[in-house]
Amino acid sequence: MRYMLLLYGLVVLPACDPPAPAVTAPVSSLLAPDPLAGDIPRVYDRYEALAPILAQRNDTTYLINFWATWCKPCLDELPLLQELSDETDGPLRLILISLDTDTAAIARIPDYLARRGIDLPTVVLTDDRQDWKTALDEHWDGTLPTSFIYRNELRYIYRRNFRTLPDVREAVRPLLGG
């Protein structure tokens, strides 16, 4: 009898599932993870899950900031990035990618950002492989902070911190058309 139930479960039950609906969404929307979805911050253990965000080719200007809680220059520039986001009317999307790997540090990120008034989309990438970093920029060794600023095919890489709000404004100005 036990084998009959097992056979029933393997043969009959899967046949009862309705057919999967046809996918009509554009492939790009299926690939690009939404950094706002799920827990904040959302934690990824492989770069490939975030790669579509850095592969966007459209008229939005993206500023992707790699940072970590142990990096003082990173923490100093976060309020500047928030201020830039707050004051910019144009198509600008800022995303923070923390490279923290310590579980306790990751758990503190939401409170830390909330206390500083930073509400930018934030994800954590715990992938410590070097290959994805050099794929983004052959000269980047993972030093923080680093920001990738791009729109369509135009791409800038800042392997240093932003020290003032005018510094950040100047970095995005050519891509915002101003």
C-alpha atoms as one frame of an Amber mdcrd trajectory, in Angstrom:
protein
   0.000   0.000   0.000   2.846   2.372   0.862   4.307   1.913  -2.630   0.921
   2.595  -4.236   0.685   5.941  -2.410   4.192   6.836  -3.497   3.399   5.888
  -7.108   0.191   7.951  -6.932   2.155  10.933  -5.627   4.759  10.667  -8.377
   2.453  10.048 -11.324  -1.020  11.400 -10.658  -0.495  14.518  -8.511   1.935
  16.317 -10.862  -0.599  15.847 -13.663  -3.134  17.821 -11.609  -1.105  21.020
 -11.635  -2.493  23.679 -13.975  -0.249  24.631 -16.877   2.169  27.440 -16.204
   0.970  30.780 -17.597   2.773  32.178 -20.610   5.325  34.827 -19.693   4.567
  38.110 -21.412   6.800  40.477 -19.432   9.939  41.742 -21.166  13.018  39.711
 -20.355  14.786  42.744 -18.876  12.057  43.193 -16.258  12.321  39.524 -15.323
  16.077  39.709 -14.884  16.423  42.967 -12.961  15.920  42.309  -9.260  14.020
  45.016  -7.462  16.272  46.248  -4.667  13.189  47.404  -2.770  11.565  43.967
  -2.754  11.783  41.733   0.262  13.639  42.459   3.446  15.566  45.695   3.701
  18.363  45.327   3.104  17.986  42.393   0.779  21.046  40.123   0.973  22.555
  38.476  -2.098  25.346  35.930  -1.868  26.221  35.971  -5.582  27.005  38.966
  -7.781  25.054  37.431 -10.662  21.804  38.235  -8.830  22.660  41.952  -8.971
  24.389  42.033 -12.356  21.236  43.140 -14.233  21.087  46.327 -12.159  24.556
  47.268 -13.395  23.683  46.341 -16.975  20.807  48.810 -17.431  20.895  50.683
 -20.738  18.242  53.386 -20.685  17.742  57.113 -20.184  17.864  56.901 -16.398
  21.113  57.907 -14.739  22.204  55.333 -12.174  24.587  55.928  -9.301  25.486
  52.587  -7.754  27.522  53.085  -4.591  29.532  50.213  -3.122  30.160  50.758
   0.586  30.476  48.969   3.937  29.716  49.803   7.545  33.397  49.485   8.520
  34.461  52.089   5.913  34.441  55.604   7.436  34.710  57.456   4.077  31.749
  55.360   2.897  29.656  56.368   5.890  30.631  60.018   5.451  29.357  60.127
   1.874  26.016  58.379   2.445  24.246  61.590   3.596  25.606  63.369   0.499
  24.117  60.697  -1.739  20.789  61.015   0.056  20.861  64.792  -0.347  21.600
  64.446  -4.060  18.671  62.081  -4.437  16.363  64.431  -2.528  17.247  67.471
  -4.621  17.337  65.888  -8.089  14.202  66.044 -10.209  15.657  64.292 -13.239
  15.776  60.585 -13.953  18.344  59.596 -11.325  18.336  56.327  -9.399  20.747
  55.827  -6.507  21.305  52.336  -5.142  23.538  51.443  -2.218  25.290  48.074
  -2.304  26.897  47.159   0.990  29.794  44.724   0.789  29.517  43.837   4.471
  29.854  40.127   5.173  29.569  40.081   8.977  26.066  38.970   9.977  25.898
  41.374  12.919  26.951  44.328  10.752  24.356  43.437   8.122  21.670  43.240
  10.799  22.544  46.789  11.959  22.298  48.385   8.501  18.549  49.223   8.557
  18.773  50.979  11.935  21.950  52.799  10.967  20.434  54.131   7.741  17.179
  55.083   9.471  19.026  57.042  12.181  20.896  58.981   9.485  17.731  59.652
   7.459  18.926  57.607   4.483  16.112  55.920   2.607  17.913  54.973  -0.598
  17.385  51.460  -1.972  19.955  49.286  -0.214  21.110  45.748  -0.819  23.949
  43.688   0.635  26.289  41.633  -1.514  28.291  39.032   0.399  30.053  37.581
  -2.666  33.764  37.897  -1.860  35.051  36.614  -5.213  37.359  39.013  -7.053
  36.233  38.070 -10.587  32.971  40.027 -10.536  34.812  43.162  -9.386  37.293
  43.037 -12.241  34.440  42.259 -14.651  32.838  45.580 -13.640  36.133  47.437
 -13.880  39.443  45.767 -14.638  41.222  48.255 -12.354  38.891  47.876  -9.366
  40.301  45.734  -6.590  37.280  46.136  -4.316  38.524  49.270  -2.555  35.686
  51.198  -0.942  33.933  53.429  -1.488  33.491  53.020  -5.219  30.628  54.383
  -7.296  29.533  53.436 -10.789  27.613  56.203 -12.530  26.062  55.460 -15.899
  23.321  56.184 -18.421  22.930  54.172 -21.599  26.465  53.454 -22.841  28.156
  56.317 -20.948  29.872  55.038 -17.784  32.000  56.663 -15.100  33.732  54.933
 -12.215  34.728  56.770  -9.051  37.176  54.749  -6.976  37.216  57.384  -4.254
  34.766  58.947  -1.869  32.701  62.042  -2.462  33.639  64.652   0.140  31.116
  67.395  -0.578  27.693  67.727  -2.145  29.129  69.789  -5.061  31.559  66.896
  -5.662  28.639  64.447  -6.062  26.638  66.907  -8.181  29.588  67.359 -10.530
  29.945  63.583 -10.915  26.362  63.101 -12.129  25.959  66.423 -14.001  27.229
  65.182 -17.390  24.799  62.281 -17.279  21.797  64.335 -16.247  22.267  66.682
 -19.168  23.029  69.737 -17.041
